[in-house]
Amino acid sequence: MTGELIFYAARKTSLCERSLRKSFSELDLIADEAKFAANCKTLGELVVSSLKTNDIVFVTGGLDIGGESDSPSVFARAFADNPPLEMKRLKNSSGSDGYVFASDSQAIILLPDDPQHIENIMNGALRGFLKRYRENKLIA
């Protein structure tokens, strides 16, 4: 699967990117260079652009900033009129959870901006999600 990595209001970006790239190689994911969004508008533009050429988009950060700018709120508003087939929380027993918004052939994955939390989600809840999607051939 090909993917794109977007950091949104993220901290520890180099450590998070290292954790993500390690997990990508273990999960047979290929991701291009990371992109950065400092506000909701740029995040939306990057996600739309990324989905034109990628199966999966990972958005790291913005989960705990609160208000209408946190990433779950941004995506909830974006999908209000046309919800994806699947919206799922990715449980993380050691901290912030992640989220999945998925259609037949593409997914947006929201992850916290903590390397340990990323690894827990990537090796736990997200691994199961990706395996199920591959088996159902919803994402190539």
N, C-alpha and C positions, 0 to 999 in steps of 0.2 A: 504494500500500500504506500502511496505517496502522501506526504503531508506537508503542512506549513506550520511554522512556529511563530506565534505573535506574543510579545510581552506587552501587557497592558497595566500601567501603574504598578509595575512589579519592582520588588527589591531583590537583592542577591541574584541578579540576572545571570552572571557568569556561572555561579554555582548551580542555579536551576537549569541552565542550558546543559551543563555537564551531566547532571542527573538525567535529564530528558534524553540526551543523545545516547547515553549508556542504555537506558530502557528501550529506546527505539531499536538499537541493534539487537537486543534480546528478543524483541517482538517482531522483528522483520519489517520495520517501518523505515521509510526513507524520507528525510525532511531536508528541504533547502535551507538557505541561510535564514537566520532569525530576523524578524521585523519588529518594530516598536511603535506603540500607539500611546500617546500622552493624554488623549481625550476620547470621549464616546464617538464623536464623528469620525475621527481617524480610525478607531477600532472597527466601526461599521464598514468603512471603505476598504480596509485591509482584508476583512473577512469576506466580503463580496468578491473582491478581486481574487483572493486565494481559492475560493470555491469554484472559480472558473477553470482551474487547472489541477486541483487536488481533490483527493477522496476525503481527506480528513484535515481539520484545522485545530491546532492546539492553542488555546489562549491561556497564558500563564499570568496570574496576578489579578488584582481588582476584585477579589472575592470578599474581602473584609473592609473595604473602604467606606461602606455605608451609603445610605441615601440612594438617589436615582442613578448615580454613577458607578455603583458596584456592578461587576460583570453579570451576575445572575439577573439583576433588574434590567440591565440594558437588553439582554437577550429575551427576557420575558416580554418586554415591550415590542421588540422586533418581531416576535412570533405571535403576537396577540391575535392578529387576523388570520394567520395561516400557520397553525401549530405543526411542528414536525411529527412524524409517526411515533417517535419515542422521545420522551424527556425523562431522564433518570438521574438520581443522585448517586454518586460514586462514594460509598462509605469509606471513611478513613478513621480507624480507631485511635490514631495518635494525634489528631488535630483536624484542620479544616477539610471538609469534604470537597469533592469535585462534582462536575455535572456533565451530562451528555445530552445533546440535542441531535437527533439522527433522522434522516430520511431513508429511502430505499438504497441510495448509493453514496451518500455523504454524511459526515458527522462533524459536529463542532464539540470539542472537549474543553471544558473549563477546569483549570487546575490551580491550586494555591501556589504562592510564590515562596515556598519553603522546600529546599531540596529533599529533606527526609519525608515530608508529606507527599511530594511528587512520587518518590520511589515506592512508598507504601501503596498509593493509588495505582500506579502503573503495574506493580507486581501483584496487586490484589483485584479490586473491583474492575479495573479497566482491562486487565488481561482476560477475564471472563467475558466481558462485553465484546472485545475484539475477536475472541475465538468464536463466539456465537454468530457474530456478523459474517465472519469468513465462511463458516459452515453453511450459513443460509445464503451465501453469495450475494448479500445485500451491498457489500463493499468489495470491490475487486481486489 
